């Protein structure tokens, strides 16, 4: 009896399901996780870098993306600036090549 019931249930057609319903929720969850772990931090970093580049002024100590340390000698109107890297040595670089501004350490008390 039990075998006959099992076989009849095994051959019963499965209820109709939309195949997208089972995949939609995991895809939405992955999209939200992707946004908060990758897209949002990157856009925040880009905005901070834009603000840093727009606030550059003569006399700032900076480090370029290539690792060159120097002092800004002149900020030009366009997209470039003059960077003093040694005595009588100035190079012209793009403002976008600035990685960060070096803050002078506070004097120890």
Legacy VTK file of the C-alpha trace (Angstrom):
# vtk DataFile Version 3.0
C-alpha trace
ASCII
DATASET POLYDATA
POINTS 109 float
0.000 0.000 0.000
2.707 2.431 0.937
4.675 1.619 -2.196
1.668 2.278 -4.419
1.038 5.635 -2.693
4.696 6.595 -3.018
4.761 5.737 -6.723
1.583 7.695 -7.424
2.972 10.753 -5.604
6.325 10.436 -7.356
4.641 10.577 -10.739
2.385 13.516 -9.887
3.250 16.646 -11.835
4.993 19.376 -9.863
3.066 22.589 -9.274
3.778 25.225 -11.907
6.386 27.788 -10.825
7.794 30.792 -12.538
11.544 30.090 -12.937
12.418 33.749 -12.411
10.766 33.874 -9.000
13.369 31.622 -7.449
16.261 33.633 -8.917
15.015 37.185 -8.417
15.537 37.533 -4.684
19.145 36.227 -4.658
20.031 38.465 -7.606
18.594 41.523 -5.877
20.503 40.654 -2.690
23.747 40.258 -4.637
23.163 43.609 -6.338
22.652 45.375 -3.005
25.772 43.754 -1.540
27.768 44.672 -4.659
26.616 48.294 -4.379
27.556 48.687 -0.710
30.886 46.848 -0.933
32.223 48.125 -4.255
30.362 50.944 -5.981
29.573 53.232 -3.044
33.086 53.274 -1.483
34.685 53.854 -4.883
32.429 56.799 -5.724
33.060 58.256 -2.261
36.833 57.995 -2.825
36.517 59.676 -6.244
34.589 62.585 -4.735
37.215 63.010 -1.994
39.991 63.012 -4.609
38.159 65.637 -6.714
37.845 67.865 -3.655
41.533 67.360 -2.847
42.634 68.260 -6.380
40.428 71.345 -6.528
41.850 72.584 -3.189
45.525 72.335 -4.219
47.535 75.499 -3.660
51.121 76.667 -3.950
53.289 75.379 -1.115
51.401 72.113 -0.472
53.537 69.034 -0.010
52.156 66.252 -2.177
52.827 62.701 -3.312
52.012 61.698 -6.887
50.574 58.379 -7.983
54.068 57.487 -9.209
55.511 58.043 -5.721
57.234 61.381 -6.385
57.318 63.651 -3.337
57.440 67.384 -3.905
56.143 70.857 -3.171
53.718 72.610 -5.496
55.496 75.589 -7.047
52.669 76.866 -9.248
49.090 75.810 -9.899
48.117 76.523 -13.499
44.623 77.340 -14.749
44.247 74.183 -16.846
44.853 70.676 -15.679
48.552 70.934 -14.810
50.774 72.234 -12.043
54.505 72.701 -11.428
55.985 70.425 -8.789
59.339 71.244 -7.175
61.097 67.952 -6.456
64.606 69.285 -5.666
66.571 72.528 -5.797
66.180 74.005 -9.293
64.226 70.943 -10.446
60.577 71.503 -11.351
58.360 69.149 -13.299
54.986 69.794 -14.843
52.386 67.157 -13.995
48.642 66.681 -14.326
46.558 67.540 -11.293
44.981 64.100 -11.566
48.373 62.520 -10.777
48.247 63.753 -7.168
47.624 60.819 -4.826
47.460 62.733 -1.554
48.584 65.859 0.266
51.169 65.308 3.007
50.203 66.875 6.305
53.009 68.270 8.424
53.237 66.331 11.678
52.208 68.297 14.737
55.186 69.273 16.918
55.640 66.926 19.867
54.794 68.575 23.177
LINES 1 110
109 0 1 2 3 4 5 6 7 8 9 10 11 12 13 14 15 16 17 18 19 20 21 22 23 24 25 26 27 28 29 30 31 32 33 34 35 36 37 38 39 40 41 42 43 44 45 46 47 48 49 50 51 52 53 54 55 56 57 58 59 60 61 62 63 64 65 66 67 68 69 70 71 72 73 74 75 76 77 78 79 80 81 82 83 84 85 86 87 88 89 90 91 92 93 94 95 96 97 98 99 100 101 102 103 104 105 106 107 108
